[in-house]
Amino acid sequence: MAQDISTILAEIKTATSDILNKDLSKVRGFSKRQLKAIATQALLIKEGVIAGQIKPDLQKFFEESLKDMVTNFVNTLKGITAVILEKLWNAIVGVLWKVVGFAV
């Protein structure tokens, strides 16, 4: 065999590592910002309730808004994860297609 398995594995590792290093770094930054905003919102609600500035009916509204923030954050992460997985699949298939001689 002109090309051995270790060479193919190295190419796959390089291709996937590049994607993961770049994309996961972006996800970490996004997650950190979003979680900080969510935590800040939770504390503001707590402080407003304790101070009596937020009444029970308004508290329910803010709690629902906080749940929506968390739901949107998680849904965004799911979408980002799907994109990363698609990039990884494309990278692996690209390497394998070159090995077998298919056009990429």
ROSE-4610 file (N, C-alpha, C; in Angstrom, 1 decimal, always signed):
// ROSE-4610
residu = [M/M/M/A/A/A/Q/Q/Q/D/D/D/I/I/I/S/S/S/T/T/T/I/I/I/L/L/L/A/A/A/E/E/E/I/I/I/K/K/K/T/T/T/A/A/A/T/T/T/S/S/S/D/D/D/I/I/I/L/L/L/N/N/N/K/K/K/D/D/D/L/L/L/S/S/S/K/K/K/V/V/V/R/R/R/G/G/G/F/F/F/S/S/S/K/K/K/R/R/R/Q/Q/Q/L/L/L/K/K/K/A/A/A/I/I/I/A/A/A/T/T/T/Q/Q/Q/A/A/A/L/L/L/L/L/L/I/I/I/K/K/K/E/E/E/G/G/G/V/V/V/I/I/I/A/A/A/G/G/G/Q/Q/Q/I/I/I/K/K/K/P/P/P/D/D/D/L/L/L/Q/Q/Q/K/K/K/F/F/F/F/F/F/E/E/E/E/E/E/S/S/S/L/L/L/K/K/K/D/D/D/M/M/M/V/V/V/T/T/T/N/N/N/F/F/F/V/V/V/N/N/N/T/T/T/L/L/L/K/K/K/G/G/G/I/I/I/T/T/T/A/A/A/V/V/V/I/I/I/L/L/L/E/E/E/K/K/K/L/L/L/W/W/W/N/N/N/A/A/A/I/I/I/V/V/V/G/G/G/V/V/V/L/L/L/W/W/W/K/K/K/V/V/V/V/V/V/G/G/G/F/F/F/A/A/A/V/V/V]
num = [1/1/1/2/2/2/3/3/3/4/4/4/5/5/5/6/6/6/7/7/7/8/8/8/9/9/9/10/10/10/11/11/11/12/12/12/13/13/13/14/14/14/15/15/15/16/16/16/17/17/17/18/18/18/19/19/19/20/20/20/21/21/21/22/22/22/23/23/23/24/24/24/25/25/25/26/26/26/27/27/27/28/28/28/29/29/29/30/30/30/31/31/31/32/32/32/33/33/33/34/34/34/35/35/35/36/36/36/37/37/37/38/38/38/39/39/39/40/40/40/41/41/41/42/42/42/43/43/43/44/44/44/45/45/45/46/46/46/47/47/47/48/48/48/49/49/49/50/50/50/51/51/51/52/52/52/53/53/53/54/54/54/55/55/55/56/56/56/57/57/57/58/58/58/59/59/59/60/60/60/61/61/61/62/62/62/63/63/63/64/64/64/65/65/65/66/66/66/67/67/67/68/68/68/69/69/69/70/70/70/71/71/71/72/72/72/73/73/73/74/74/74/75/75/75/76/76/76/77/77/77/78/78/78/79/79/79/80/80/80/81/81/81/82/82/82/83/83/83/84/84/84/85/85/85/86/86/86/87/87/87/88/88/88/89/89/89/90/90/90/91/91/91/92/92/92/93/93/93/94/94/94/95/95/95/96/96/96/97/97/97/98/98/98/99/99/99/100/100/100/101/101/101/102/102/102/103/103/103/104/104/104]
x = [+0.8/+0.0/+0.9/+0.6/+1.3/+1.1/+0.0/-0.4/-0.8/-0.1/-0.5/-1.5/-2.0/-3.1/-2.7/-1.5/-1.0/-1.0/-0.7/-0.7/-2.1/-3.0/-4.4/-5.0/-4.7/-5.1/-4.5/-3.3/-2.7/-3.4/-3.7/-4.4/-5.8/-6.5/-7.8/-7.7/-6.7/-6.5/-6.2/-5.3/-5.0/-6.2/-7.0/-8.2/-9.2/-9.5/-10.5/-10.0/-8.7/-8.2/-8.2/-7.9/-8.0/-9.4/-10.4/-11.8/-12.2/-11.9/-12.2/-11.6/-10.3/-9.6/-10.2/-10.5/-11.0/-12.5/-13.3/-14.7/-15.0/-14.4/-14.6/-14.2/-13.1/-12.7/-13.8/-14.4/-15.5/-16.7/-17.0/-18.2/-17.9/-16.7/-16.3/-16.6/-16.1/-16.4/-17.8/-18.6/-20.0/-20.7/-20.4/-21.0/-20.7/-19.5/-19.1/-19.9/-20.0/-20.8/-22.3/-22.8/-24.3/-24.6/-23.7/-23.9/-23.8/-22.9/-22.7/-24.0/-24.5/-25.7/-26.9/-27.0/-28.1/-27.9/-26.7/-26.5/-26.8/-26.4/-26.6/-28.1/-28.9/-30.3/-30.9/-30.5/-31.0/-30.8/-29.6/-29.3/-30.1/-30.3/-31.2/-32.6/-33.1/-34.5/-34.5/-33.5/-33.5/-33.4/-32.5/-32.4/-33.7/-34.3/-35.5/-36.7/-36.7/-37.8/-37.5/-36.2/-35.9/-36.2/-35.9/-36.0/-37.5/-38.4/-39.8/-40.0/-39.1/-39.3/-39.9/-39.9/-40.5/-41.6/-42.9/-44.0/-44.2/-45.0/-45.2/-45.6/-46.5/-46.9/-45.8/-45.0/-43.9/-42.8/-42.6/-41.6/-41.8/-43.1/-43.4/-42.9/-43.2/-42.8/-41.3/-40.5/-39.1/-38.5/-39.2/-38.8/-39.0/-40.1/-40.3/-39.3/-39.0/-38.0/-36.6/-36.3/-35.0/-35.0/-36.2/-36.2/-36.1/-36.7/-36.5/-35.1/-34.4/-32.9/-32.1/-32.4/-31.7/-32.0/-33.3/-33.8/-33.1/-33.1/-32.5/-31.0/-30.3/-28.9/-28.6/-29.4/-29.2/-29.5/-30.6/-30.9/-29.8/-29.3/-28.1/-26.9/-26.6/-25.5/-25.8/-27.0/-27.4/-27.1/-27.5/-27.3/-25.8/-25.0/-23.6/-23.0/-23.4/-22.8/-23.1/-24.3/-24.7/-23.8/-23.5/-22.6/-21.2/-20.7/-19.3/-19.3/-20.3/-20.3/-20.3/-21.0/-21.1/-19.7/-19.0/-17.7/-16.7/-16.8/-16.0/-16.2/-17.5/-17.9/-17.2/-17.4/-16.9/-15.4/-14.7/-13.2/-12.8/-13.4/-13.0/-13.3/-14.5/-14.8/-13.9/-13.5/-12.6/-11.3/-10.7/-9.5/-9.7/-10.8/-11.0/-11.2/-11.9/-12.2/-10.9/-10.0/-8.7/-7.9/-8.0/-7.4/-7.9/-9.2/-9.7/-9.8/-9.5/-9.4/-10.7/-11.7/-12.9/-12.7/-13.4/-13.3/-14.0/-13.4/-14.0/-14.6]
y = [-1.2/+0.0/+1.2/+2.1/+3.4/+4.3/+4.2/+5.1/+4.1/+4.3/+3.4/+4.0/+3.2/+3.6/+4.8/+4.7/+5.8/+7.1/+7.2/+8.4/+8.9/+8.0/+8.4/+8.9/+8.2/+8.6/+10.0/+10.2/+11.5/+12.6/+12.4/+13.4/+13.7/+12.6/+12.8/+13.6/+13.2/+13.9/+15.4/+15.7/+17.1/+17.9/+17.3/+18.0/+18.2/+17.2/+17.3/+18.2/+18.1/+18.9/+20.4/+20.7/+22.1/+22.7/+21.9/+22.3/+22.5/+21.4/+21.4/+22.6/+22.8/+23.8/+25.2/+25.5/+26.8/+26.9/+25.9/+26.1/+26.0/+25.1/+25.0/+26.2/+26.8/+28.1/+29.2/+29.2/+30.2/+29.8/+28.5/+28.1/+28.4/+28.3/+28.6/+30.1/+30.9/+32.4/+32.7/+32.2/+32.4/+31.9/+30.7/+30.1/+31.0/+31.4/+32.2/+33.5/+34.2/+35.5/+35.2/+34.2/+33.9/+33.5/+32.6/+32.2/+33.3/+34.2/+35.4/+36.3/+36.5/+37.3/+36.6/+35.3/+34.5/+34.6/+34.5/+34.6/+36.0/+37.0/+38.4/+38.6/+38.1/+38.3/+37.6/+36.4/+35.7/+36.5/+37.1/+37.9/+39.1/+39.8/+41.0/+40.7/+39.5/+39.1/+38.9/+38.2/+37.9/+39.1/+40.0/+41.3/+42.1/+42.1/+42.9/+42.3/+41.0/+40.4/+40.7/+40.5/+40.8/+42.2/+43.1/+44.6/+45.0/+44.1/+44.4/+45.2/+45.4/+46.1/+45.3/+44.0/+43.1/+42.3/+42.6/+41.9/+40.5/+39.7/+38.3/+38.1/+38.9/+38.8/+39.1/+40.1/+40.5/+39.5/+38.9/+37.9/+36.7/+36.3/+35.2/+35.5/+36.7/+37.1/+37.1/+37.6/+37.5/+36.1/+35.3/+33.9/+33.1/+33.4/+32.8/+33.4/+34.6/+35.2/+34.6/+34.3/+33.6/+32.2/+31.5/+30.2/+30.2/+31.2/+31.4/+31.7/+32.5/+32.7/+31.4/+30.6/+29.3/+28.4/+28.3/+27.5/+27.9/+29.2/+29.8/+29.5/+29.6/+29.3/+27.9/+26.9/+25.5/+25.2/+25.7/+25.5/+26.0/+27.1/+27.7/+26.7/+26.2/+25.3/+24.0/+23.6/+22.4/+22.7/+23.8/+24.2/+24.3/+24.9/+25.1/+23.7/+22.8/+21.4/+20.7/+20.9/+20.2/+20.7/+22.0/+22.6/+22.0/+21.9/+21.4/+19.9/+19.2/+17.8/+17.6/+18.5/+18.5/+18.8/+19.8/+20.1/+19.0/+18.3/+17.1/+16.0/+15.7/+14.7/+15.1/+16.3/+16.7/+16.6/+16.9/+16.8/+15.4/+14.5/+13.1/+12.5/+12.8/+12.2/+12.8/+14.1/+14.7/+13.9/+13.6/+12.8/+11.4/+10.8/+9.4/+9.4/+10.4/+10.5/+10.7/+11.5/+11.6/+10.3/+9.5/+8.2/+7.3/+7.2/+6.3/+6.9/+8.2/+8.8/+9.4/+9.6/+10.3/+11.8/+12.4/+13.9/+14.5/+15.5/+16.2/+17.5]
z = [+0.0/+0.0/+0.0/-0.9/-1.0/+0.2/+0.7/+1.9/+3.0/+4.1/+5.2/+6.2/+7.0/+7.9/+8.8/+9.3/+10.2/+9.5/+8.3/+7.5/+7.4/+7.0/+6.9/+8.2/+9.3/+10.6/+11.0/+10.7/+11.0/+10.2/+9.0/+8.2/+8.7/+9.2/+9.8/+11.1/+11.9/+13.2/+12.9/+12.0/+11.7/+11.3/+10.3/+9.8/+10.9/+11.7/+12.8/+13.9/+14.3/+15.4/+15.1/+13.8/+13.4/+13.6/+13.2/+13.3/+14.8/+15.6/+17.0/+17.7/+17.5/+18.2/+17.9/+16.7/+16.3/+16.8/+16.5/+16.8/+18.3/+19.0/+20.4/+21.2/+20.7/+21.3/+21.2/+20.0/+19.8/+20.7/+20.8/+21.7/+23.1/+23.6/+24.9/+25.2/+24.3/+24.5/+24.5/+23.5/+23.5/+24.7/+25.2/+26.4/+27.6/+27.7/+28.9/+28.9/+27.8/+27.7/+28.1/+27.5/+27.7/+29.1/+29.7/+31.0/+32.0/+31.7/+32.6/+32.6/+31.4/+31.2/+32.0/+31.9/+32.5/+34.0/+34.5/+36.0/+36.5/+35.7/+36.1/+36.2/+35.2/+35.2/+36.4/+36.7/+37.9/+39.2/+39.3/+40.5/+40.6/+39.4/+39.4/+39.8/+39.4/+39.8/+41.3/+41.8/+43.2/+44.0/+43.7/+44.4/+44.3/+43.2/+43.0/+43.9/+43.9/+44.8/+46.2/+46.7/+48.1/+48.5/+47.6/+47.9/+47.7/+47.2/+47.1/+45.8/+45.0/+43.7/+42.6/+42.8/+41.9/+42.6/+42.2/+42.8/+42.2/+42.9/+42.5/+41.0/+40.5/+39.1/+38.2/+38.5/+37.6/+37.8/+39.0/+39.2/+38.3/+38.2/+37.3/+35.8/+35.4/+34.1/+33.9/+34.9/+34.8/+34.9/+35.7/+35.8/+34.4/+33.8/+32.5/+31.5/+31.5/+30.6/+30.9/+32.1/+32.5/+31.9/+32.0/+31.4/+29.9/+29.3/+27.8/+27.5/+28.3/+28.0/+28.0/+29.0/+29.1/+28.0/+27.6/+26.5/+25.2/+25.0/+23.7/+23.7/+24.9/+24.9/+24.6/+25.2/+24.9/+23.5/+22.9/+21.5/+20.6/+20.9/+20.1/+20.2/+21.4/+21.5/+20.7/+20.7/+19.9/+18.4/+17.9/+16.5/+16.2/+17.1/+16.9/+16.8/+17.7/+17.8/+16.5/+16.0/+14.7/+13.6/+13.6/+12.5/+12.7/+13.9/+14.2/+13.7/+14.1/+13.6/+12.1/+11.4/+10.0/+9.4/+10.0/+9.6/+9.8/+10.9/+11.2/+10.2/+9.9/+8.9/+7.6/+7.1/+5.8/+5.8/+6.9/+6.9/+6.8/+7.6/+7.5/+6.2/+5.6/+4.3/+3.2/+3.4/+2.4/+2.4/+3.6/+3.6/+3.0/+3.4/+2.9/+1.4/+0.9/-0.6/-1.4/-0.8/-1.4/-1.5/-0.4/-0.3/-1.4/-1.6/-2.6/-4.0/-4.1/-5.4/-5.9/-5.1/-5.5/-5.5/-6.4/-6.5/-5.2/-4.7/-3.5/-3.9]
